[in-house]
């Protein structure tokens, strides 16, 4: 079962609304997606590779997905998606990473994606093969080079790549 207890930074209070309440407050949106940036103790970021049989096959991304109306809050959706896609349990949702990304599903469904720096209980990744086929823990240099060891990778979207760089910058700022 997805974790439901985790700490939340006070600055994230606007995201402690259910999907329904959030959409009521933001009537131009028709859905919300979230992602969880997870760094291990060595400062490496978790990337997951989409399943070959799924949309955007074999491309790399941060764990995340759509918020559900059943989620207690948008932040609970972060914890649920992280758990479903990586088996990692959120311990704390620390901060927002970057600006919200507005995009469209199809031609008319206006969506917004928020990304969050998330601390986890442990770092043992367990993938759901229906969604992802591999994972990497990458340094900033590897993320920018699109290569980790012998593995070359391509991000799902340019916006995902830029968000990765932004997450590394945020972590550097918080460490100094």
C-alpha positions in Angstrom: 0.0 0.0 0.0 1.2 3.5 -0.8 2.5 5.5 2.2 0.2 8.0 3.6 2.3 9.4 6.4 5.2 11.7 5.6 6.2 15.2 6.6 5.6 18.2 4.5 7.4 21.5 4.4 5.2 24.5 5.4 5.8 26.1 2.1 3.9 23.3 0.4 0.6 24.0 2.1 -1.0 25.1 -1.2 -0.6 21.4 -2.4 -2.3 19.9 0.6 -5.6 20.1 -1.2 -7.5 17.2 -2.9 -7.5 17.1 -6.6 -11.1 18.2 -6.7 -10.5 21.2 -4.4 -7.3 22.1 -6.3 -9.2 22.1 -9.7 -12.0 24.1 -8.2 -9.4 26.8 -7.1 -7.7 26.6 -10.6 -10.7 26.4 -13.1 -8.4 26.7 -16.1 -6.9 23.3 -15.3 -8.4 19.9 -16.1 -5.8 17.8 -14.4 -2.6 17.8 -12.4 0.5 15.6 -12.7 3.3 15.3 -10.1 6.8 14.0 -9.9 9.3 13.2 -7.1 13.0 14.1 -7.3 14.8 11.6 -5.1 18.6 12.0 -4.3 20.5 9.2 -2.5 23.0 9.9 0.2 25.8 10.2 -2.4 23.9 13.0 -4.1 22.8 10.9 -7.1 19.3 11.4 -8.6 17.0 8.5 -9.4 15.9 8.2 -13.1 13.6 5.5 -14.3 13.3 4.1 -17.8 9.8 3.7 -19.3 8.7 0.2 -20.3 9.4 -0.6 -23.9 5.7 -1.4 -24.4 4.4 1.8 -22.9 4.0 5.3 -24.4 7.4 7.1 -24.8 9.0 3.7 -24.9 12.5 3.3 -23.2 12.9 7.0 -22.5 14.0 8.2 -19.1 12.1 10.3 -16.5 11.6 11.1 -12.8 9.0 8.9 -11.0 5.6 10.5 -11.2 2.2 10.6 -12.8 -1.3 11.9 -12.7 -3.0 12.9 -9.5 -6.2 10.9 -8.8 -9.4 12.2 -7.3 -9.0 9.5 -4.7 -5.7 10.9 -3.5 -6.1 12.7 -0.1 -4.0 15.6 -1.5 -1.7 16.5 -4.4 1.2 15.6 -2.1 -0.3 12.2 -1.3 -0.3 11.7 -5.1 3.5 12.4 -5.1 4.0 9.7 -2.4 1.7 7.3 -4.2 3.3 7.7 -7.6 6.8 7.4 -6.2 5.8 4.2 -4.4 4.0 2.7 -7.4 6.8 3.5 -9.8 9.9 2.8 -7.7 8.8 1.0 -4.5 10.3 3.9 -2.5 8.4 5.3 0.5 8.2 9.1 0.9 9.5 10.3 4.3 9.3 14.0 3.6 8.2 16.2 0.8 10.7 19.0 1.0 10.2 21.7 -1.6 8.8 22.5 -5.0 11.3 22.1 -7.9 11.1 24.9 -10.5 8.0 26.4 -11.9 4.8 24.5 -12.8 4.7 23.1 -16.3 1.5 23.7 -18.3 0.8 21.2 -21.1 -2.1 19.7 -23.0 -3.2 16.2 -23.3 -4.7 15.8 -26.7 -5.8 19.2 -28.0 -8.0 20.4 -25.2 -7.1 18.9 -21.8 -5.1 21.6 -20.0 -2.8 20.0 -17.4 -0.2 21.3 -14.9 2.8 19.4 -13.6 4.5 20.1 -10.3 7.8 18.5 -9.3 8.9 18.0 -5.7 12.1 17.3 -3.9 11.3 14.2 -1.9 13.2 12.3 0.8 12.6 8.6 1.2 12.9 6.0 3.9 15.4 3.8 2.1 16.9 3.6 -1.4 16.0 0.0 -2.5 14.2 0.5 -5.8 11.6 -2.0 -7.0 10.1 -1.3 -10.4 6.7 -2.1 -11.7 7.6 -3.8 -15.1 4.3 -2.6 -16.5 5.6 1.0 -16.2 9.4 0.9 -16.0 12.1 -1.4 -17.1 15.3 0.0 -15.5 16.6 2.7 -13.2 19.8 4.6 -12.6 21.2 6.8 -9.9 23.0 9.6 -11.7 25.3 12.4 -10.9 24.7 15.9 -12.3 27.5 15.3 -14.8 26.0 12.0 -15.9 22.5 13.7 -16.2 23.9 16.4 -18.4 26.0 14.0 -20.5 23.0 11.6 -21.0 25.3 8.7 -19.9 25.8 6.7 -16.8 28.5 4.1 -17.1 27.7 2.2 -20.3 24.1 3.3 -20.4 23.2 6.2 -22.8 19.8 7.7 -22.1 17.3 10.1 -23.5 14.8 12.0 -21.5 11.1 11.9 -22.2 10.9 15.6 -22.9 13.2 18.6 -22.9 11.2 20.0 -20.0 12.0 16.9 -18.0 15.7 17.3 -18.7 15.6 20.9 -17.7 13.8 20.0 -14.5 16.5 17.5 -13.7 19.1 20.2 -14.0 17.0 22.5 -11.8 16.7 19.9 -9.1 20.5 19.5 -9.0 20.8 23.3 -8.6 18.2 23.3 -5.8 20.1 20.6 -3.9 23.4 22.5 -4.3 21.8 25.6 -2.9 20.3 23.8 0.1 23.6 22.2 0.9 25.5 25.5 1.0 
